[in-house]
Amino acid sequence: MLIDRPGLAAFLRHRRESLQPEDVGLPRGRRRRTSGLRREEVAALCHMSTDYYARLEREQGPQPSEQMIASIAQGLHLSLDERDHLFRLAGHHPPVRGPSGEHIGPGLLRILDRLHDTPAEIVTELGETLRQTPLGVALTGDRTQYTGPARSIGYRWFTDPSTRDLYAPEDHSLLSRSYASGLRQVVTLRGPGSRAAQYADLLLARSEEFRGLWNEHEIGVRPSDAKRFVHPEVGRLDLHCQTLYDQDQSHFLLVYTAVPGSESYEKLQLLSVLGTLR
């Protein structure tokens, strides 16, 4: 496929000018005269230099890679149809849709961008964290840093003992069962050639505990919505987890809240301060 430089430039300009700062979690400021977002704001959202992005809008520079186009699509909060159109304009075939895709829908992103004072994360059906709020990072650490199978918290649960340190010991047994049960359900849904099946094979070879639970053939084991964390700096937090599901991409938005006025609520406020000091 050939790149359509005029079409790509026009599409990027139109999308940038149609977005407002509040649409992407940015402050508007008092002296804003630009209609829509500035180029430097879009470049920051897309994790690239302002010069590189500006050249795309000017029909200049080399053909952007698939990785770069994926980053632009996410930064501009494109829908799946818009993302696919952007890929074709850039001369690439669009990525596969569905559970193996990592493009976060604009609806979930808009919600996440507004949760400044709340721990929240967007995860795949395999427990791979794609995006976190700053307070989410302060609560659980940066879960987007992992690569390979370790991106899945279920995989880390059975292969990295330190993963369990963040959770109350009395919940470990149920969490182990729920991770094994959840993976079995995804394997059944996606089939033997799926990434879920690959993770299961790896865990069967590495973890005796997982093998025992897998052989129980449990399905539908769910962890409680009440989450008990043991944070290394503020201690125990009793939180409630609310889940929002995006059916198109099989992504989940997990939001953790505490009862106002409770000790855990006060600890979350402290965490928000500690996070800004790091």
N, C-alpha and C positions, 0 to 999 in steps of 0.2 A: 504493500500500500504506500502511496505517496502522500507526503504532508501537504495539507492545504493551508499555506501560510496566511493568506488573507482571511480565510474562514476562521482559522484558529485565533488570529489576532482580534477579529471582530467579536467572536464569542467570549474571549477572555475580558475584553473591555466591557461588553454588555453585562456580564456576570458581576464584575467588580463594581460597576456603577450602580447596579441594582441592589447590592448588599449595603446595609447600614451597620455601623459599629456594634450596636446592640444585638444584631443578628448573629454575631460571631463572638460575643462575650467581651467586646472591647468598649472602653469608655468613649463617649462622644466628644467630650471636651467643649469648651466655650467658643473657641475661635475656628471651628470647622467651617470651611467654605466649600470644600469639595463635595460634589454629589456622589454619594456612595463611599467606598473605601479608597484610601490612597494606595498607590502601588507598593510603597514600603510596608504598609500593613498587610497586604495580600502576600508579599514576599515572606514576611515573618510567619504568617499562618501556614505557608507552604514549605517552610524550612529551606529557603534558597535566598540568594542575594537579590537585592532590588534591581541591580543592573541586569541580571539574567532574566528576571521576570519582565522588565521593561522592554528588553530586546524581543521577547516573544510577542508583545503587544505591537511592536514596530515592524513585525514580519522579518526579524533578523535572527542571526545566530544559528547554531547547529540544530538538527532535529532533536527535540527532547526525548529522553529515554522513557520507557514504560514506567519505571520507578518514579521519574520526575512528574510524569503526567498523573500518576496515581496520587502523588503528594498534592498537586495542584487541585485535583478533583476533590480531595478531602478538605483542603484549606478553603476552597470556595463553597463548601457545603453543598455539593451537587447531588442531585438525585441519581439513582442508578441509570435512568435513561440519559440524563445530561452527562454523566460520567462516560457512558459508552459513546456518546456523540463526540465528546472531547478526545477520546482515544482515536477515533476514526479521523478526526480533523488533523491529529498529530501524526497520522500514518501508521497506527498500530491497531491490532485486533483487540477488542475490549476483553477484560478479564472475565473469568467464569463467574456467574452469579451464584448466590446461594450460600450454603454453610461453609464452603471452603474460601469464600471471599472475605476480604477484610475491610472493604469500603463501608464506613459507618453512614447510615442514612441521615439526612439533614434533620429529621425530626428528633432523633435521639441526641444529635449534637446540639441542637438548640436548647434542649432541656438541660444537658450537661453543662453548657456554657453559663447557665443561670444559677447553677448550684455552687456559688462561690464559697458559701459558708457551710457546706455539707460534704462529708465523705461520700464519694460515688465513683463508679467505674463502669465501663462498657466492656463486656466479655463475650467471647464466642461460646458456642454450645459445648466446647471442650475446655472451658475455663481459662482461655487465653485472653489476658487483659490487653485491650487495644487502646484505651484512653482512661485517664484518671483525673479527678479534680485535685487541686493542690492539697486539700485536706485529706483526700483519699490517699495520696502519697504519704502524708504525715502519719496516717493511721496504720497503713499496711506496708509501707515502703514502695519503691518504684517497681511495680510488677510488669512494666512494659520493657524492662531491660533484658529479659531472658530470651534465649534463642533456642531453636530446635524443639524437641519434645518438652524441655523444661519450661517452655512458655505456659504449659497447662498446669494449673495448680493441683489438679488431680494426680498428674505425673510426679510433680515435686513432692506431693504428700507421701508417696510411697518410696521415693528414692533419695530425698534430702530431709533428714530428721529435723533440721533447723526450721523447716516450714511449719512444724507443729507448735513451735514456741509461742506463736502469736495467739494461740487458741487455748481456752480453758481445758485442762486435762480431762475433766469429766465429759467433755464433748468429743474427745478423740475417737472413741469407738463408733459413735453414730456417723461422724464425718467420714471415717474410713469406709463404712458400709455405703454411705450415700455416693461417694466418689466412684466406688466399684460398680454400684448399681447404675449410676448415671452413665458411665462409660459403656456398660453393656447395652443400655437402651439406645445410645447413639450408634454403636456398632450395628445393632439390629436394624436401625433406621437407614444408615448410610451404606451398609454392605461390607463385604470382606476386603475390598480394595481401597477402603477409605482411610483417611488419616487416623480416625478413631480406632480402626482395626490394627493399624500399625502401632499405636500407643499401647493397645491391649497386649499385643505380642511382646513388646519391649518390657512391659511390666510383669508379664508372666515369667519372663526370663530373669528378671532382676529382684522381684519382691516375693518372699514367701508369704507375707501377710496378704498381699494382693491375690496370689494364687488361691489361698484358702477362701477368701471372700468371693472370688470369681466362680469357684466351684459350687458356691451356695446358690447361684443363679437367681439372686434377688433382683427384682425390678420394682421401681417406684419408691425406693427409700429416699425420703426427702429430709434434709436438715431442717431444724426449726428456724422460723423467721427471727427468733430471738438469738442474737449473736453475742457471744461472750469472748471478748478479746483480752489478751494480757499484754499490754504495751510496755516496752522496755523503759519508757520514761514516765508515763503517767499511771501505770498499773492497770487494773481491771476496768473494762468498760462494758456495760450492758447496753447493747444497741438493738434496734429493730431494723431488719432488712426488707425493703420494699422493692419489688421487681417489676420492670416494664419490658415487654418482649416485642422485638421487631421481627415479624414473621418472614419478611422478604429476605433477610440476611441471616436469620437465626442468631441474632445478637440479643443480649440482655443488658439492660441498664439496672445496676444494683445501687440502691440509695440507702445509706445507713444513718439512722436518726436516733436521738436519745430523748427521753421524756423531759420536757422543759422543767428546770428547777432541780433535777436529780443530780446526784454526784457525777454520773457519767456525762451529763450535759455540761457541767462545769469543766470536766476534763477535756471534752471536745473543744471548748473555748480556749483552754490552755494549749492544746495541740495546735490550734490555728495560729497562735502567737509563736510557738516554738518552730512551726514550719517556716514562718517568715524570717526567722533568725538564722536559719541554716544557709 
